[in-house]
Amino acid sequence: MLPECQLFGTLGCHLCEFAEAEIMPLVEHGLLVELVDITDPVDLTEAYGLRIPVLRRVDTGAELDWPFDTQQVVAFLR
């Protein structure tokens, strides 16, 4: 079973769109990903503002910073 994840980003972020495209094949195979907009609350903006997009595992809190490809995401999820 694939762990639930969060993808931290914001609207209008072209890198975030690229990250979504990389994980979409995994979503189509059952990966649950919550898209989290970092613009509110402020603490997310401070933590992730210069790092987005960031994929975070809900179960362990481990984070994968951009740039990543689908194969790196698969390895991250193991």
C-alpha positions in Angstrom: 0.0 0.0 0.0 1.3 3.4 -0.9 1.7 6.0 1.8 -0.4 9.1 1.8 1.5 12.3 0.7 1.2 16.0 0.6 2.5 18.2 -2.2 3.4 21.6 -1.0 3.1 24.4 -3.6 1.0 27.3 -4.7 -1.0 28.5 -7.6 0.9 29.9 -10.5 4.1 27.9 -9.7 5.3 26.3 -12.9 7.6 24.0 -11.0 4.7 22.8 -8.9 2.9 22.0 -12.2 5.9 19.9 -13.3 5.9 18.1 -10.0 2.2 17.3 -10.3 2.9 15.9 -13.7 5.7 13.7 -12.4 3.5 12.2 -9.6 0.3 11.9 -11.7 1.1 8.3 -13.0 1.4 7.2 -9.4 -1.9 8.9 -8.4 -3.5 7.0 -11.3 -2.2 3.8 -9.6 -3.6 4.6 -6.1 -1.2 7.2 -4.5 -3.2 9.6 -2.4 -1.7 13.1 -2.6 -3.2 16.2 -0.9 -2.2 19.5 -2.6 -1.3 22.0 0.1 -1.2 25.7 -0.8 1.6 27.3 1.2 0.3 30.8 1.1 -1.9 30.3 4.1 -1.0 29.8 6.9 2.0 32.0 7.1 4.1 29.3 8.8 3.9 27.2 5.7 5.0 30.1 3.6 8.0 30.6 5.8 8.9 26.9 5.8 8.4 26.1 2.2 8.4 29.5 0.3 11.9 29.0 -1.2 11.7 25.2 -1.5 8.5 24.4 -3.4 7.4 22.1 -4.7 8.0 19.6 -1.8 6.5 16.1 -1.6 6.0 15.0 2.0 5.0 11.6 3.4 2.3 11.9 6.0 3.3 8.7 7.8 7.0 9.6 8.4 7.2 13.3 7.7 10.1 12.6 5.2 10.3 15.2 2.5 11.5 15.1 -1.1 12.5 18.5 -2.5 12.2 19.5 -6.2 13.7 18.5 -8.6 12.5 14.9 -8.7 11.3 12.5 -11.3 8.8 9.7 -11.1 11.5 7.1 -10.4 12.8 9.2 -7.5 9.3 9.4 -6.1 8.9 5.7 -6.3 12.1 5.2 -4.4 11.0 7.8 -1.8 7.8 6.0 -1.2 9.5 2.6 -0.4 
